[in-house]
Amino acid sequence: MFAVTLPVLVVAHVAGFYWALRRYSEGATGDLVTDAPDWQSPVGFLTGAAAYAVLWLVLALVCRRDGRAQVREQPAAPRPVLDRSS
């Protein structure tokens, strides 16, 4: 379940951020994708969205690695020693 939920959350976060950034740049009725928005942050419209996507991708990979590290196989029980002295 974790393998499905995490990518869905990352895509939702990045899409929401892009949508909010697009609305600030172009307005509610502006183009969906644009190279020359009416307003840009100092970082840039597409650069900011790409940096946010990379940040979330790295965070998701770290979370996934940590989630896998916690699920470890239990060591096998030691085999009983047979007493052959008798």
C-alpha positions as CSV (number, residue, x, y, z in Angstrom):
1,M,0.0,0.0,0.0
2,F,2.9,2.4,0.8
3,A,4.3,1.8,-2.7
4,V,1.1,3.1,-4.2
5,T,0.2,5.9,-1.8
6,L,3.5,7.7,-1.8
7,P,3.7,8.3,-5.6
8,V,0.1,9.4,-5.7
9,L,0.7,12.0,-2.9
10,V,3.9,13.3,-4.6
11,V,2.0,13.7,-7.9
12,A,-0.9,15.5,-6.1
13,H,1.5,17.8,-4.3
14,V,3.4,18.8,-7.4
15,A,0.2,19.2,-9.5
16,G,-1.3,21.4,-6.8
17,F,1.8,23.5,-6.5
18,Y,2.0,23.9,-10.3
19,W,-1.7,24.8,-10.5
20,A,-1.3,27.5,-7.8
21,L,1.8,28.9,-9.4
22,R,0.1,29.0,-12.8
23,R,-2.9,30.9,-11.3
24,Y,-0.6,33.5,-9.8
25,S,1.3,33.8,-13.0
26,E,-1.4,33.7,-15.6
27,G,-4.7,34.1,-13.7
28,A,-7.7,31.8,-13.6
29,T,-8.3,32.1,-17.3
30,G,-4.7,32.0,-18.5
31,D,-2.9,29.4,-20.5
32,L,-2.2,26.0,-18.9
33,V,1.4,26.0,-20.1
34,T,3.3,29.2,-20.9
35,D,6.8,30.4,-21.6
36,A,6.1,34.1,-20.9
37,P,3.7,34.5,-17.9
38,D,2.4,37.9,-16.8
39,W,4.1,37.5,-13.4
40,Q,7.1,35.4,-12.4
41,S,8.8,34.8,-9.1
42,P,12.5,35.7,-8.9
43,V,13.3,32.0,-9.4
44,G,11.2,31.6,-12.5
45,F,7.8,30.0,-13.1
46,L,8.9,26.7,-14.6
47,T,12.2,26.5,-12.7
48,G,10.3,26.8,-9.4
49,A,7.8,24.1,-10.4
50,A,10.7,21.8,-11.5
51,A,12.7,22.5,-8.3
52,Y,9.6,21.7,-6.2
53,A,9.1,18.4,-8.1
54,V,12.7,17.4,-7.6
55,L,12.4,18.2,-3.9
56,W,9.3,16.0,-3.5
57,L,10.9,13.2,-5.5
58,V,14.0,13.2,-3.2
59,L,11.8,13.3,-0.1
60,A,9.7,10.4,-1.5
61,L,12.8,8.3,-2.2
62,V,14.1,8.9,1.3
63,C,10.8,8.0,2.9
64,R,10.6,4.8,0.8
65,R,14.1,3.8,1.7
66,D,13.4,4.4,5.4
67,G,10.1,2.4,5.1
68,R,11.9,-0.5,3.6
69,A,14.7,-0.4,6.2
70,Q,12.2,-0.9,9.1
71,V,10.8,-4.1,7.5
72,R,13.6,-6.6,8.0
73,E,13.4,-10.3,8.1
74,Q,13.7,-11.9,11.4
75,P,16.9,-14.0,11.7
76,A,16.3,-17.7,11.5
77,A,16.0,-19.5,14.8
78,P,19.1,-21.4,15.7
79,R,19.0,-25.1,14.9
80,P,19.0,-27.4,17.9
81,V,22.2,-29.2,18.7
82,L,21.9,-33.0,18.8
83,D,23.6,-34.6,21.7
84,R,25.5,-37.6,20.3
85,S,27.5,-38.5,23.4
86,S,24.9,-41.2,24.5
